[in-house]
Amino acid sequence: MKKDINFLPVEGVQVAVARQENELAEYDWRVFIINQNAVPIKNVFVTSKGYGLKDDEEQKTSTLRHFFTEINPGAHEIVETIMPDVFHLNNEYWVSYFIGDQIFDKKFIFVPDSIVEDNLVTVPTLGLEGILHA
């Protein structure tokens, strides 16, 4: 049962929403998972969804699921492309992974309108500008 599983705090794993200029001089936005640990993370499962209000009406996106067998130390993976049309929603990324036999689990939530120009920072691991959630 879930109550019998010992979940330790997540450390060294980050989620970033970063932009990269494309050949049309426009920005493509992508969601990345970054492993800053000194060991690989394995069986990485990411569930993504968006939810919130627009004009007092409830909105939600489809729930997407992504799986990565292993992310090496200092490496990253692209989880998905994200459209600016959903930046006004809560964008949730629920990440679960193993280090050895220990499971780790955390929700990373980008709150409405947090993915904006004023919040961009350089994400050194990616070499891109983005919003970094630790």
The 8 nearest C-alpha neighbors of each residue, nearest first, counted from 0:
[[1, 3, 2, 4, 5, 6, 102, 101],
 [0, 2, 3, 4, 5, 6, 102, 104],
 [3, 1, 0, 4, 5, 6, 7, 102],
 [2, 4, 1, 0, 5, 6, 102, 7],
 [5, 3, 1, 2, 6, 0, 102, 101],
 [4, 6, 7, 3, 102, 2, 101, 1],
 [7, 5, 103, 4, 102, 8, 104, 101],
 [6, 8, 103, 5, 9, 102, 104, 101],
 [9, 7, 10, 6, 103, 104, 105, 5],
 [8, 10, 103, 7, 105, 104, 12, 11],
 [11, 9, 12, 8, 36, 133, 13, 35],
 [10, 12, 35, 36, 34, 13, 9, 133],
 [13, 11, 34, 33, 10, 35, 9, 133],
 [14, 12, 133, 33, 132, 32, 15, 11],
 [13, 15, 32, 132, 31, 33, 131, 133],
 [16, 14, 131, 31, 130, 30, 132, 17],
 [15, 17, 30, 130, 129, 29, 31, 131],
 [18, 16, 129, 29, 128, 28, 15, 127],
 [17, 19, 28, 27, 26, 128, 129, 29],
 [20, 18, 26, 27, 21, 28, 127, 17],
 [19, 21, 26, 25, 24, 27, 18, 22],
 [20, 22, 24, 23, 25, 26, 19, 27],
 [21, 23, 24, 20, 25, 26, 19, 27],
 [22, 24, 25, 21, 20, 26, 27, 19],
 [25, 23, 21, 22, 20, 26, 19, 27],
 [26, 24, 23, 20, 21, 27, 22, 19],
 [27, 25, 20, 19, 18, 21, 28, 24],
 [26, 28, 19, 18, 20, 21, 29, 25],
 [29, 27, 18, 81, 17, 80, 26, 19],
 [30, 28, 80, 81, 17, 16, 79, 18],
 [29, 31, 16, 78, 79, 15, 77, 80],
 [32, 30, 77, 15, 78, 76, 14, 33],
 [31, 33, 14, 76, 75, 13, 15, 78],
 [32, 34, 75, 13, 12, 74, 14, 35],
 [33, 35, 12, 73, 36, 74, 72, 75],
 [36, 34, 11, 73, 12, 72, 33, 37],
 [37, 35, 11, 38, 72, 34, 73, 12],
 [36, 38, 72, 35, 39, 73, 34, 71],
 [39, 37, 72, 36, 40, 71, 98, 35],
 [40, 38, 71, 72, 70, 41, 69, 37],
 [39, 41, 98, 70, 69, 97, 96, 38],
 [42, 40, 69, 97, 43, 68, 96, 39],
 [41, 43, 68, 96, 67, 69, 97, 44],
 [44, 42, 96, 67, 41, 66, 95, 68],
 [43, 45, 66, 95, 65, 94, 42, 96],
 [46, 44, 94, 65, 93, 64, 92, 66],
 [45, 47, 64, 93, 92, 63, 65, 94],
 [48, 46, 92, 63, 91, 62, 64, 45],
 [49, 47, 62, 91, 60, 90, 61, 63],
 [48, 50, 90, 60, 59, 89, 88, 91],
 [49, 51, 59, 89, 88, 58, 60, 48],
 [52, 50, 88, 58, 57, 89, 59, 53],
 [53, 51, 57, 56, 58, 55, 54, 88],
 [52, 54, 56, 55, 57, 58, 51, 87],
 [53, 55, 56, 52, 57, 58, 51, 87],
 [56, 54, 53, 52, 57, 51, 58, 88],
 [57, 55, 52, 53, 54, 58, 51, 59],
 [56, 58, 52, 51, 53, 55, 59, 50],
 [59, 57, 51, 52, 50, 56, 53, 60],
 [58, 60, 50, 49, 51, 61, 57, 48],
 [61, 59, 49, 48, 62, 50, 58, 85],
 [60, 62, 48, 63, 59, 49, 47, 50],
 [61, 63, 48, 47, 60, 64, 46, 49],
 [62, 64, 47, 46, 61, 48, 65, 45],
 [65, 63, 46, 45, 47, 62, 66, 44],
 [64, 66, 45, 44, 46, 63, 78, 67],
 [67, 65, 44, 43, 45, 68, 64, 42],
 [66, 68, 43, 69, 42, 44, 65, 70],
 [67, 69, 42, 41, 43, 66, 70, 40],
 [70, 68, 41, 67, 40, 42, 71, 39],
 [71, 69, 40, 39, 74, 41, 75, 34],
 [70, 72, 39, 74, 73, 69, 40, 38],
 [73, 71, 39, 37, 38, 74, 36, 34],
 [74, 72, 35, 34, 71, 36, 75, 33],
 [75, 73, 71, 72, 34, 33, 70, 76],
 [74, 76, 33, 32, 34, 31, 70, 77],
 [75, 77, 32, 31, 78, 33, 74, 70],
 [78, 76, 31, 79, 30, 32, 29, 75],
 [77, 79, 31, 30, 76, 32, 65, 80],
 [80, 78, 30, 77, 29, 81, 31, 65],
 [79, 81, 29, 28, 30, 82, 78, 27],
 [82, 80, 29, 28, 79, 83, 30, 85],
 [81, 83, 84, 85, 28, 80, 86, 27],
 [82, 84, 86, 85, 81, 28, 87, 114],
 [83, 85, 82, 86, 87, 81, 88, 112],
 [86, 84, 83, 87, 88, 82, 49, 81],
 [85, 87, 83, 88, 112, 84, 114, 111],
 [88, 86, 111, 112, 85, 89, 84, 53],
 [89, 87, 111, 51, 50, 86, 85, 49],
 [88, 90, 110, 111, 50, 49, 109, 51],
 [91, 89, 49, 109, 108, 88, 48, 110],
 [90, 92, 108, 48, 47, 107, 49, 89],
 [93, 91, 47, 107, 46, 106, 94, 45],
 [92, 94, 106, 46, 45, 105, 107, 91],
 [93, 95, 45, 105, 104, 44, 92, 106],
 [96, 94, 104, 44, 103, 43, 45, 105],
 [97, 95, 43, 103, 42, 102, 41, 40],
 [98, 96, 102, 41, 101, 40, 99, 103],
 [99, 97, 40, 101, 100, 41, 102, 96],
 [98, 100, 101, 97, 41, 102, 40, 39],
 [99, 101, 98, 97, 102, 41, 103, 96],
 [102, 100, 98, 97, 99, 103, 6, 5],
 [103, 101, 97, 96, 6, 100, 98, 104],
 [104, 102, 96, 95, 6, 9, 97, 7],
 [103, 105, 95, 94, 96, 9, 102, 6],
 [106, 104, 94, 93, 107, 9, 95, 103],
 [107, 105, 93, 92, 94, 108, 91, 104],
 [106, 108, 92, 91, 93, 105, 109, 132],
 [109, 107, 91, 90, 110, 106, 92, 89],
 [108, 110, 90, 89, 113, 91, 111, 107],
 [109, 111, 89, 113, 108, 112, 90, 88],
 [112, 110, 87, 88, 89, 113, 86, 109],
 [111, 113, 87, 114, 86, 115, 110, 88],
 [114, 112, 111, 115, 110, 109, 118, 86],
 [113, 115, 112, 86, 130, 118, 116, 109],
 [116, 114, 117, 118, 113, 112, 119, 86],
 [115, 117, 119, 118, 114, 129, 113, 120],
 [118, 116, 115, 119, 114, 120, 113, 130],
 [119, 117, 116, 115, 130, 120, 114, 113],
 [120, 118, 129, 130, 116, 117, 128, 115],
 [121, 119, 128, 129, 122, 130, 118, 131],
 [120, 122, 128, 127, 123, 129, 126, 119],
 [121, 123, 125, 127, 124, 126, 128, 120],
 [124, 122, 126, 125, 121, 127, 128, 120],
 [125, 123, 122, 126, 73, 74, 33, 75],
 [126, 124, 127, 123, 122, 75, 128, 121],
 [125, 127, 123, 122, 124, 121, 128, 17],
 [128, 126, 125, 122, 121, 17, 129, 18],
 [129, 127, 121, 120, 17, 119, 122, 18],
 [128, 130, 17, 119, 16, 120, 18, 131],
 [129, 131, 16, 119, 15, 17, 120, 118],
 [130, 132, 15, 14, 129, 133, 16, 122],
 [133, 131, 14, 13, 15, 130, 107, 109],
 [132, 13, 131, 14, 12, 107, 11, 10]]
